[in-house]
Amino acid sequence: MPAPLIGRKLGVGDILLPEAGKVRGIKVLGISGSSRQEPEKSKSERLLLRVLEKYRAAGCVTTFLRLKDLKIYDCEGNYSDNPAHCTYPCQSSLKYADDEMQTVYDAVLSTDILILATPIRWNNHSALVQKFCERMNSIENQYSWFGNRMIKNKVAALIIIGHVDGIQHVAGNLMNFFAWLGFHMPEVAIVSWVGEYDEDTTKDWDQIQKNKYMQEDLENMIASSLQLASSLKRGAECKD
């Protein structure tokens, strides 16, 4: 008689952190796409901050950006007029003196690992994340139109939190986006959690912290992203 199904097995796929010497100094950027008025109420952001703490404990240098705190203008679709008009620096950054997207560009271009955290909004990522994606087109277009690959040897991973089952849809969109930009994905690229159907969000954080499967994914995402980032850095150094 077969054993009853009790969920996936824990511990069978544990990924070990690289040696400390290979990790020290790796730069990790955390970007929060939550629009919560009180950031501490955002589960995706709280989890992102916890992840950044773990990266620091491993010897990494971390940076945190909250998209909501930045003045970022909408993409104005210069590419649609002429692909050659979608440039870097971005035309919107040049046009609007108070546009702060350059802060995001600088952080992304200088990091080794990018962790993007988003809530699920109507089966998709947040509007803030969508604006980020659209404004990153000036980076992607540097390669697709001008032949200048600006993002090399960088790793991207995701934190996705919601109360409707849209994780695979959100992950698929964002992983496709990061792949087009030139990012690499680690073995475990997604930490996710979906709340109960009653949509009582007041109990979410306690359940997230107690969820052993998600905690395992979190540790494995950190370890696998560091393994990949350190390998990419060593490979780049060898080529130099």
N, C-alpha and C positions, 0 to 999 in steps of 0.2 A: 504494500500500500504506500503510495507516494506521501512524502512529508507535506504538511499543510504549508501554504504560502503565507509568510509572515513579513513580507517586505524584502528589500534587497539586503544582502549580507554586508555587514559593516567590517571594515578592516582588511578586506581582501585586496583592495586596490590602493593601499596607502602609498603616497608618494613622499619620498624623503627630501628634506631641504638639502641644497648643495652645501659643500664645505664653506665655513664662514669666510674664508679668504676669497672665495669666488663670488660672494654675495656683497661683501662690504663695498659701499659706495654706489651701488646700483640705485638709480633714480626712479622713484615711483610717483606717478601723478594720479590723484584721485579726483574725479569730476562728479559732482552731485547734480543730477537733473531734476531734483524735486522742487516743486513750487510751493511747498508748505510755508505759511506765514511764520510759523514758529519751527525753525529747523529741527529742534530736538524731538519734534513729534514725527519726523520722517523716518520710517523704518529703514528705507534704502540708504539714507544718509548716515544713520547711526551705525548700520552694518559696515558701510564704507569706512567710517572713522575707526571702527574696531579693526578692520583689515589693515588700514594704514599703521595702526599701532603695532600690529604683528610684523609688518614689514620693517618698521624701525627697530623692533626687538631683534630682528635677524641681521641688522647692520646696514639697512638701506637708508637712503635720504628721501624723505617724502614731502610732497607738496599737495595742498588741498585747494580746490576751487569750487565755489558754489555758483552755478550759472545764474541763479536768481539774483545774486548780489552785483552782477555786472550789467552795464548798459550795452546791449548787443543789438544792433539794428538787423532787420530782416534782410535776407539775401534778395537783391533786386533783379536777379535773373540776367546779368550781363552776358552770361554764356549763351542765352537764347538769342541775343542780338548778333553775337559773333563769338565763337569759342576763344578767339584771341583777346577778347575784352575781359575774360575772367582771369585775372592776374593775381600774382602775389608780389608785393602787398595787395590785399583785397581792395577793390575800388571803393567799397563802403567804408573801410577804415580810412582811406584817403579823403573821402567826401565828407564824413562827419567827424568833427574834432572830438566829440565826446564818446565815440564808439570805442568799446573796450575789448573787442574781439582779439586785438593784437596780444593782449595778456594771455589769452587762451592759446593762440598760435605759438607764442614763445614757450609756454609751458609744455605743450605737446611736442614741439620740435626738440626740446632739450631733455626729454624724459627717456627712460629705457622701457618702462612698463606703464601702461595707462589702464586704470580701472574706472570704468564708467558705470555709475549707479543710476537706475531709473525706476520709478513706479510704473505700473501698467495703467494706461489711460485709454479706456474704450478699445481694449485689445491691441494697444500699441504703446510705444514709448511716449514719454511726456513731450509737450509742445516745446519746452526748453531744449530737450535733447534734439528734437527735429530742427530747431533753429541752428543749433551747434553743427549738426550734420550738413545742413545746407550751406552754412558759411565756410565749412571745411572744403567745399568744392574748389576753392581757389588753390588749395594745397594739392588736391588730386589732379586738377587740370594742369598743373605744372608738369606732370609726367605725361598725361594722356595727350596733351596738345603741344607742349613745348619740349618734351623729352627730358625733363629735369626731375628725377626721383628725389623728393625732399624727405620722405620717410623711409628709412632703411634700418634693418636690424632692431625693430621695436616690437614689443609684445602688447596685445590688448586683451582684456578680459572684462566680464560683465557681472553686475549685481542687479537682479530683476526681482522686484517685490510687488505683489498685487493681490487682488481679491476676486479676480476672474481668471480663467485658465487661458492666458494669452502668452505664456512664457516662450513657447517655441516660436510663435510668430514674431515676437519682439526680438528674440535672440537671432533668428534667421535674418531679419532686416539689418540688425546692427553688425552681425558678423560679416555679412556681405559688404556693408559700408566700410568696415575696417579693412577688409581684404582689398578692396579697391584702392584704399589709401596706401597700402603697402605694409600693414601690420601683420605680424605672425600671431597665431592662436596657440596657447599652451594646451597640454593634454586635457586639463580640466579648465575650461574657459568660462564657465557659468556657475554662479551661485544664485539660487532662486528659491522663492517660497510663495505659495499661494494660500490665502486664508480660506476659512470655511465659507460655505455658501450663505450663511446667515449675515455675512458682511459686517459682523461686529468687530470693528477695527480696534476697539479699546483693549482687547486681549491679545492682539497680534504679537507685540514685542516679547511677552512672556513665552508665547508658543514658539517664536523664532529661536529664542535662546535655548529652549529645551529640545528643539528638533535635532536629533543626533545625526540624521542624514545630511542636513544642511551644514551642520558644523564640520562634518567630515569633508564635504565639498569645499568649504571655505579653506580648511587647512591644505587640501590638495591643490586648490587653485593657487594659493600663495607659493607652495613648493614647486609646482610645475611651471608657473610663470617665471620663477627665479631660475630654475634649471634652464629653461629656454633662453631667457635674457642673458645669462652668463655664457651660454654656448655661443649665442650670436655675437656677443662682445669679443669673446676669444677668437672667433672666426674672423671678425673684422680686424682685430689686431694682427692676426697672422697675415692677412692680405696687405696690411700696411707695411 
